[in-house]
Amino acid sequence: MKVKPLGDRILVKIEMGETKTAGGIYIPQTAQEKTQMGTVVAVGDDKDAIKVKVDDKVLYDKYAGTNIKIDGEEYLILGMNDVLGIVED
């Protein structure tokens, strides 16, 4: 399935949290903390409002956006006002 965000929205692939502690104990998925970082995979059509591009790594508000599953992978549709910044390596 393909999803194309509209307007000032972007589609972000959510980075999964740590699955193991520093001591080697595995954390079940239900107990993992929700991450606030992901990679942009698609952008909407409002070129004036969108300040990110595909493959940018972004930080976003903790409870922002709409979660969706595409082919078993977790994604988030965010408005640009929910994006806090771009992560640069």
Rosetta constraint file for C-alpha pairs under 8 A:
AtomPair CA 1 CA 70 HARMONIC 6.46 0.50
AtomPair CA 1 CA 71 HARMONIC 7.01 0.50
AtomPair CA 2 CA 70 HARMONIC 7.90 0.50
AtomPair CA 3 CA 11 HARMONIC 7.92 0.50
AtomPair CA 4 CA 11 HARMONIC 7.68 0.50
AtomPair CA 4 CA 42 HARMONIC 6.58 0.50
AtomPair CA 4 CA 43 HARMONIC 7.24 0.50
AtomPair CA 4 CA 44 HARMONIC 6.82 0.50
AtomPair CA 5 CA 9 HARMONIC 5.59 0.50
AtomPair CA 5 CA 10 HARMONIC 5.73 0.50
AtomPair CA 5 CA 11 HARMONIC 6.35 0.50
AtomPair CA 5 CA 42 HARMONIC 6.91 0.50
AtomPair CA 5 CA 43 HARMONIC 5.99 0.50
AtomPair CA 5 CA 44 HARMONIC 4.67 0.50
AtomPair CA 5 CA 45 HARMONIC 7.70 0.50
AtomPair CA 5 CA 77 HARMONIC 7.30 0.50
AtomPair CA 6 CA 10 HARMONIC 7.84 0.50
AtomPair CA 6 CA 43 HARMONIC 7.65 0.50
AtomPair CA 6 CA 44 HARMONIC 4.38 0.50
AtomPair CA 6 CA 45 HARMONIC 5.80 0.50
AtomPair CA 6 CA 46 HARMONIC 7.56 0.50
AtomPair CA 7 CA 44 HARMONIC 5.02 0.50
AtomPair CA 7 CA 45 HARMONIC 5.22 0.50
AtomPair CA 7 CA 46 HARMONIC 4.80 0.50
AtomPair CA 8 CA 43 HARMONIC 7.73 0.50
AtomPair CA 8 CA 44 HARMONIC 5.55 0.50
AtomPair CA 8 CA 45 HARMONIC 6.91 0.50
AtomPair CA 8 CA 46 HARMONIC 5.25 0.50
AtomPair CA 8 CA 47 HARMONIC 7.77 0.50
AtomPair CA 8 CA 49 HARMONIC 5.78 0.50
AtomPair CA 8 CA 50 HARMONIC 5.78 0.50
AtomPair CA 8 CA 79 HARMONIC 5.78 0.50
AtomPair CA 8 CA 80 HARMONIC 5.88 0.50
AtomPair CA 9 CA 43 HARMONIC 6.39 0.50
AtomPair CA 9 CA 44 HARMONIC 5.25 0.50
AtomPair CA 9 CA 50 HARMONIC 7.71 0.50
AtomPair CA 9 CA 77 HARMONIC 6.57 0.50
AtomPair CA 9 CA 78 HARMONIC 5.33 0.50
AtomPair CA 9 CA 79 HARMONIC 4.25 0.50
AtomPair CA 9 CA 80 HARMONIC 5.98 0.50
AtomPair CA 10 CA 40 HARMONIC 6.85 0.50
AtomPair CA 10 CA 41 HARMONIC 7.74 0.50
AtomPair CA 10 CA 42 HARMONIC 5.81 0.50
AtomPair CA 10 CA 43 HARMONIC 4.41 0.50
AtomPair CA 10 CA 44 HARMONIC 5.77 0.50
AtomPair CA 10 CA 77 HARMONIC 5.68 0.50
AtomPair CA 10 CA 78 HARMONIC 5.34 0.50
AtomPair CA 10 CA 79 HARMONIC 6.37 0.50
AtomPair CA 10 CA 80 HARMONIC 7.23 0.50
AtomPair CA 11 CA 40 HARMONIC 5.89 0.50
AtomPair CA 11 CA 41 HARMONIC 5.68 0.50
AtomPair CA 11 CA 42 HARMONIC 5.06 0.50
AtomPair CA 11 CA 43 HARMONIC 6.29 0.50
AtomPair CA 11 CA 75 HARMONIC 6.78 0.50
AtomPair CA 11 CA 76 HARMONIC 5.79 0.50
AtomPair CA 11 CA 77 HARMONIC 4.67 0.50
AtomPair CA 11 CA 78 HARMONIC 6.49 0.50
AtomPair CA 12 CA 38 HARMONIC 5.70 0.50
AtomPair CA 12 CA 39 HARMONIC 5.27 0.50
AtomPair CA 12 CA 40 HARMONIC 4.41 0.50
AtomPair CA 12 CA 41 HARMONIC 5.65 0.50
AtomPair CA 12 CA 42 HARMONIC 7.25 0.50
AtomPair CA 12 CA 75 HARMONIC 5.53 0.50
AtomPair CA 12 CA 76 HARMONIC 5.15 0.50
AtomPair CA 12 CA 77 HARMONIC 6.33 0.50
AtomPair CA 12 CA 78 HARMONIC 7.41 0.50
AtomPair CA 13 CA 38 HARMONIC 5.32 0.50
AtomPair CA 13 CA 39 HARMONIC 5.21 0.50
AtomPair CA 13 CA 40 HARMONIC 6.41 0.50
AtomPair CA 13 CA 41 HARMONIC 6.61 0.50
AtomPair CA 13 CA 73 HARMONIC 7.82 0.50
AtomPair CA 13 CA 74 HARMONIC 6.33 0.50
AtomPair CA 13 CA 75 HARMONIC 4.52 0.50
AtomPair CA 13 CA 76 HARMONIC 6.48 0.50
AtomPair CA 14 CA 35 HARMONIC 7.43 0.50
AtomPair CA 14 CA 36 HARMONIC 7.89 0.50
AtomPair CA 14 CA 37 HARMONIC 6.47 0.50
AtomPair CA 14 CA 38 HARMONIC 4.47 0.50
AtomPair CA 14 CA 39 HARMONIC 6.79 0.50
AtomPair CA 14 CA 74 HARMONIC 5.94 0.50
AtomPair CA 14 CA 75 HARMONIC 5.46 0.50
AtomPair CA 14 CA 76 HARMONIC 6.73 0.50
AtomPair CA 15 CA 35 HARMONIC 6.61 0.50
AtomPair CA 15 CA 36 HARMONIC 7.98 0.50
AtomPair CA 15 CA 37 HARMONIC 6.03 0.50
AtomPair CA 15 CA 38 HARMONIC 5.05 0.50
AtomPair CA 15 CA 39 HARMONIC 7.49 0.50
AtomPair CA 16 CA 34 HARMONIC 7.85 0.50
AtomPair CA 16 CA 35 HARMONIC 6.64 0.50
AtomPair CA 17 CA 32 HARMONIC 6.42 0.50
AtomPair CA 17 CA 33 HARMONIC 6.57 0.50
AtomPair CA 17 CA 34 HARMONIC 6.74 0.50
AtomPair CA 17 CA 35 HARMONIC 5.83 0.50
AtomPair CA 18 CA 27 HARMONIC 7.70 0.50
AtomPair CA 18 CA 32 HARMONIC 7.22 0.50
AtomPair CA 19 CA 26 HARMONIC 5.69 0.50
AtomPair CA 19 CA 27 HARMONIC 5.14 0.50
AtomPair CA 19 CA 28 HARMONIC 7.12 0.50
AtomPair CA 19 CA 29 HARMONIC 7.42 0.50
AtomPair CA 19 CA 32 HARMONIC 7.28 0.50
AtomPair CA 20 CA 24 HARMONIC 5.72 0.50
AtomPair CA 20 CA 25 HARMONIC 5.39 0.50
AtomPair CA 20 CA 26 HARMONIC 4.26 0.50
AtomPair CA 20 CA 27 HARMONIC 5.53 0.50
AtomPair CA 21 CA 25 HARMONIC 5.23 0.50
AtomPair CA 21 CA 26 HARMONIC 6.41 0.50
AtomPair CA 21 CA 27 HARMONIC 7.11 0.50
AtomPair CA 27 CA 31 HARMONIC 6.45 0.50
AtomPair CA 27 CA 32 HARMONIC 6.40 0.50
AtomPair CA 28 CA 32 HARMONIC 6.51 0.50
AtomPair CA 34 CA 62 HARMONIC 7.61 0.50
AtomPair CA 35 CA 62 HARMONIC 7.58 0.50
AtomPair CA 36 CA 59 HARMONIC 5.61 0.50
AtomPair CA 36 CA 60 HARMONIC 5.45 0.50
AtomPair CA 36 CA 61 HARMONIC 6.60 0.50
AtomPair CA 36 CA 62 HARMONIC 5.72 0.50
AtomPair CA 37 CA 57 HARMONIC 6.99 0.50
AtomPair CA 37 CA 58 HARMONIC 5.61 0.50
AtomPair CA 37 CA 59 HARMONIC 4.57 0.50
AtomPair CA 37 CA 60 HARMONIC 6.36 0.50
AtomPair CA 38 CA 57 HARMONIC 5.62 0.50
AtomPair CA 38 CA 58 HARMONIC 5.61 0.50
AtomPair CA 38 CA 59 HARMONIC 6.80 0.50
AtomPair CA 39 CA 54 HARMONIC 7.70 0.50
AtomPair CA 39 CA 55 HARMONIC 5.71 0.50
AtomPair CA 39 CA 56 HARMONIC 5.70 0.50
AtomPair CA 39 CA 57 HARMONIC 4.45 0.50
AtomPair CA 39 CA 58 HARMONIC 6.22 0.50
AtomPair CA 40 CA 52 HARMONIC 7.85 0.50
AtomPair CA 40 CA 53 HARMONIC 6.82 0.50
AtomPair CA 40 CA 54 HARMONIC 4.96 0.50
AtomPair CA 40 CA 55 HARMONIC 5.16 0.50
AtomPair CA 40 CA 56 HARMONIC 5.48 0.50
AtomPair CA 40 CA 57 HARMONIC 6.39 0.50
AtomPair CA 40 CA 58 HARMONIC 7.23 0.50
AtomPair CA 41 CA 54 HARMONIC 5.14 0.50
AtomPair CA 41 CA 55 HARMONIC 6.13 0.50
AtomPair CA 42 CA 53 HARMONIC 7.81 0.50
AtomPair CA 42 CA 54 HARMONIC 5.80 0.50
AtomPair CA 43 CA 50 HARMONIC 7.58 0.50
AtomPair CA 43 CA 52 HARMONIC 7.98 0.50
AtomPair CA 43 CA 53 HARMONIC 6.94 0.50
AtomPair CA 43 CA 54 HARMONIC 6.94 0.50
AtomPair CA 44 CA 50 HARMONIC 7.58 0.50
AtomPair CA 46 CA 50 HARMONIC 6.31 0.50
AtomPair CA 47 CA 51 HARMONIC 7.99 0.50
AtomPair CA 49 CA 80 HARMONIC 7.29 0.50
AtomPair CA 50 CA 80 HARMONIC 6.41 0.50
AtomPair CA 51 CA 80 HARMONIC 7.73 0.50
AtomPair CA 52 CA 56 HARMONIC 6.51 0.50
AtomPair CA 52 CA 86 HARMONIC 7.71 0.50
AtomPair CA 56 CA 86 HARMONIC 6.74 0.50
AtomPair CA 56 CA 87 HARMONIC 7.51 0.50
AtomPair CA 57 CA 86 HARMONIC 5.77 0.50
AtomPair CA 57 CA 87 HARMONIC 5.30 0.50
AtomPair CA 57 CA 88 HARMONIC 7.42 0.50
AtomPair CA 58 CA 83 HARMONIC 6.83 0.50
AtomPair CA 58 CA 84 HARMONIC 7.37 0.50
AtomPair CA 58 CA 85 HARMONIC 5.68 0.50
AtomPair CA 58 CA 86 HARMONIC 4.43 0.50
AtomPair CA 58 CA 87 HARMONIC 5.57 0.50
AtomPair CA 59 CA 83 HARMONIC 6.02 0.50
AtomPair CA 59 CA 84 HARMONIC 5.39 0.50
AtomPair CA 59 CA 85 HARMONIC 5.34 0.50
AtomPair CA 59 CA 86 HARMONIC 6.30 0.50
AtomPair CA 59 CA 87 HARMONIC 6.96 0.50
AtomPair CA 60 CA 64 HARMONIC 7.03 0.50
AtomPair CA 60 CA 82 HARMONIC 5.63 0.50
AtomPair CA 60 CA 83 HARMONIC 4.43 0.50
AtomPair CA 60 CA 84 HARMONIC 5.06 0.50
AtomPair CA 60 CA 85 HARMONIC 7.21 0.50
AtomPair CA 61 CA 82 HARMONIC 5.69 0.50
AtomPair CA 61 CA 83 HARMONIC 6.72 0.50
AtomPair CA 61 CA 84 HARMONIC 6.79 0.50
AtomPair CA 64 CA 78 HARMONIC 6.80 0.50
AtomPair CA 64 CA 82 HARMONIC 6.12 0.50
AtomPair CA 65 CA 76 HARMONIC 5.99 0.50
AtomPair CA 65 CA 77 HARMONIC 5.31 0.50
AtomPair CA 65 CA 78 HARMONIC 4.52 0.50
AtomPair CA 65 CA 79 HARMONIC 6.98 0.50
AtomPair CA 65 CA 82 HARMONIC 7.44 0.50
AtomPair CA 66 CA 76 HARMONIC 5.41 0.50
AtomPair CA 66 CA 77 HARMONIC 5.21 0.50
AtomPair CA 66 CA 78 HARMONIC 6.86 0.50
AtomPair CA 67 CA 74 HARMONIC 7.08 0.50
AtomPair CA 67 CA 75 HARMONIC 5.85 0.50
AtomPair CA 67 CA 76 HARMONIC 4.58 0.50
AtomPair CA 67 CA 77 HARMONIC 6.65 0.50
AtomPair CA 68 CA 74 HARMONIC 6.13 0.50
AtomPair CA 68 CA 75 HARMONIC 5.29 0.50
AtomPair CA 68 CA 76 HARMONIC 6.00 0.50
AtomPair CA 68 CA 77 HARMONIC 7.65 0.50
AtomPair CA 69 CA 73 HARMONIC 5.39 0.50
AtomPair CA 69 CA 74 HARMONIC 4.85 0.50
AtomPair CA 69 CA 75 HARMONIC 5.95 0.50
AtomPair CA 70 CA 74 HARMONIC 6.71 0.50
AtomPair CA 70 CA 75 HARMONIC 7.12 0.50
AtomPair CA 78 CA 82 HARMONIC 6.28 0.50
AtomPair CA 78 CA 83 HARMONIC 7.40 0.50
AtomPair CA 79 CA 83 HARMONIC 7.21 0.50
